[in-house]
Amino acid sequence: MELNPRIRQADIEHLEKLVGKERVSQGTSNRELHSHDESFHTPSLPDVVMWPHSTDEVSKIMKWAFEKKIPVTPWGAGSSLEGNPVPVERGIVLDFQEMDKILDIRQEDFQVDVQPGVIYKELNKKLGRYGLFFPPDPGASATIGGMIANNASGIRTVKYGATRDCILRLVVVLSDGNVFEIGTRARKSSSGYALCHLFTGSEGTLGIITEATLKLVGLPASVMAVLATFPTVKDATITVFHIMSSGLTPSAMEFLDAEVVKVLNRDRGLAMKEMPTLLMEFHGYSKRGLEEEMAFVESICQNNNCSLLDKGIGPEERNRLWEIRHLVVESIKRSHPGLLLLIMDVAVPLSRYSDMVTFIKEAVQNLTAYVFGHAGDGNIHVAIMDNPQDENRWARVKEANQKIIQKALEFEGTCTGEHGVGIGKRVFMDLEHGKSLEVMRRIKRLFDPHEIMNPGKIFP
Ligand SMILES: Cc1cc2nc3c(=O)[nH]c(=O)nc-3n(C[C@H](O)[C@H](O)[C@H](O)COP(=O)(O)OP(=O)(O)OC[C@H]3O[C@@H](n4cnc5c(N)ncnc54)[C@H](O)[C@@H]3O)c2cc1C
């Protein structure tokens, strides 16, 4: 196997001494597994994959990589959608799968300390026994390290915030191997620069997260779910604005267009009405309080021509609804074998949400496209299935992508609400950030002077 010119066989032997031979692999299947995420972006093989077990091991690896100027790309579960963990400049992939310990659950503080490889669904299963949960819920089987690095969010962000809002303290290893503990265990702080916020969403380009203290939420005493269908996209999306500005605080507010519902019916054997649909959930203290909220939700929906309102859905049916919502991307992919997925992830201010969805529906009308997303956050996903080998068709897909992102920026929104920049969104960074992109470049140079941390990401 041809190695990166900067890595020699003797270097591999050195790395094996640092962590043990069994946790360093140059095997083809391991390298292939770590060459791509869930996106269409071109795979790139790393030279070597390593599975560290401790902060100390990560620090030693980074010290060595810094001296040798070898690229290092951290890896969670590889579920990203923008090529975020693809090792485009080869080098080392550090897979955190084996740093997966829940270190300390501090129930009375609503906090948990974890290693980065913990899978968030497993974490929530465990926390449920303490009456707690970690709210950001991206759906895929993501790790906490990957969620922090991408600032992931999900269906419950509308009430409880994105990952960034739930990080209190981090242990990070910088590119030169230095280890820092940043943040505190206090629920709030005005003490100096918000370094935890800086590392959250940095996609492994500033340093490596080896431990995190997460802020948790108590499980709600009562929960109620609502499914509402509407004759038009406009009716459904205007309802989102009306509910969000009414003083109600949904804990989930998802939009599915009729095409998504059709795919789910076919792929999952459902019988939902094939119309624009809102899925909502409300958390509260008592059933009575929630019923009052429900009456208000119902009146708002009816004022916007709602044609079916299924409210007060029981816990089992509700869980199934969210499970199905999480399977949207999978069902879309399964319905178009042989085609690749390009998924957009714009977010706009709520007042522009309805106009943005209307614009998108028009922009993708001649493509195989599905529109859905975390409506209560003004976050819209557009999944387009097509064949990148067909140059004409792929050019049309890219043109739609460009038009949609430009419109989101015109509406003072962002090119990515939660999937991160990775490889795919780099070209839009100038347009979105203008001169302030230079500030990000300076921060990058400060933390990573040799440009070895997940190179080829974020910056155009
Ligand atoms: C079906 C499907 C649905 C999805 N839905 C959502 C959704 O609703 N919301 C959402 O936000 N995302 C969603 N995603 C995208 C993805 O799941 C998230 O971005 C997730 O946070 C990625 O986590 P991961 O563990 O797979 O990380 P990876 O993909 O392995 O890595 C993500 C980034 O984090 C870096 N990284 C990983 N570990 C560390 C570490 N310890 N220190 C520093 N950097 C690190 C990597 O280098 C990379 O840049 C979805 C993906 C799929 C496939």
The ligand as an ORCA input file, in Angstrom:
! r2SCAN-3c Opt
* xyz 0 1
  C     -30.510      9.298      8.418
  C     -29.785     10.476      8.987
  C     -30.498     11.456      9.651
  C     -29.833     12.532     10.216
  N     -30.551     13.471     10.882
  C     -29.918     14.493     11.487
  C     -30.653     15.461     12.259
  O     -31.866     15.399     12.393
  N     -29.949     16.460     12.837
  C     -28.590     16.559     12.723
  O     -28.013     17.475     13.290
  N     -27.882     15.680     11.986
  C     -28.500     14.647     11.385
  N     -27.787     13.745     10.661
  C     -26.320     13.960     10.488
  C     -25.427     13.271     11.538
  O     -26.064     12.152     12.120
  C     -25.014     14.240     12.647
  O     -24.294     15.326     12.129
  C     -24.179     13.593     13.764
  O     -23.952     14.531     14.770
  C     -22.837     13.030     13.298
  O     -22.324     12.245     14.346
  P     -21.288     11.059     14.107
  O     -21.006     10.456     15.436
  O     -21.747     10.154     13.055
  O     -20.014     11.887     13.652
  P     -19.109     11.746     12.356
  O     -19.964     11.808     11.142
  O     -18.225     10.562     12.493
  O     -18.223     13.055     12.485
  C     -18.822     14.316     12.432
  C     -17.760     15.392     12.600
  O     -17.288     15.362     13.925
  C     -15.871     15.225     13.977
  N     -15.627     14.462     15.199
  C     -16.073     13.232     15.518
  N     -15.674     12.895     16.753
  C     -14.941     13.951     17.231
  C     -14.247     14.208     18.438
  N     -14.200     13.335     19.433
  N     -13.611     15.383     18.557
  C     -13.627     16.308     17.572
  N     -14.265     16.109     16.411
  C     -14.928     14.946     16.243
  C     -15.525     14.542     12.674
  O     -14.192     14.792     12.283
  C     -16.520     15.193     11.729
  O     -16.059     16.437     11.299
  C     -28.426     12.650     10.088
  C     -27.710     11.663      9.401
  C     -28.373     10.588      8.854
  C     -27.580      9.541      8.144
*
